[in-house]
Amino acid sequence: MNAHLLRTVFRDVADPVVIDKRHRLKKLSHPLTIGSGWRPGWSTDYVAAVLASDFGAKEVVIAGKPAFVYSADPHQVKRARPIPELSWRKYRRMIPKKWSPGMHAPVDPVAARFAERHGIRAVILDGRNLKNFENFLKGKEFEGTVIK
């Protein structure tokens, strides 16, 4: 449902097909392609990284909550600061090594390892802030974290 809603919001630039299983599309033909989770045990982060690899994309957008990777949990640490850019190596030191469904990490550890290994950059931004998302898509300044 979330993927279809997002595809509808960006209907002017998004592929009308939401990828809901691997190899659903043979090639990308729109500026924006949206996928959803499709296999139990696979996070949507991991699906995004796998699809990026399948299609030769060098970037995935993780549009969720929070808007940034923070130096600490901002709900528990008042002085937690947003980090605008960091390496996969540094990011992976900040999160648990093992993934469990529902864990609170901007990019889960399985997807982070995969993305690092395949040279895929991740952009973390707040998926509820559509103006910020639009700014990112248009190459304008946006609020979020880039992990590369």
Secondary structure, 3 states (H helix, E strand, C coil): CHHHHHHHHCCCCECCCCECCCCCCCCCCCCECCECCCCCCCCHHHHHHHHHHHHCCCEEEEEECCCCEECCCCCCCCCCCEECEECHHHHHHHCCCCCCCCCCCCCCHHHHHHHHHCCCEEEEEECCCHHHHHHHHCCCCCCCEEEC
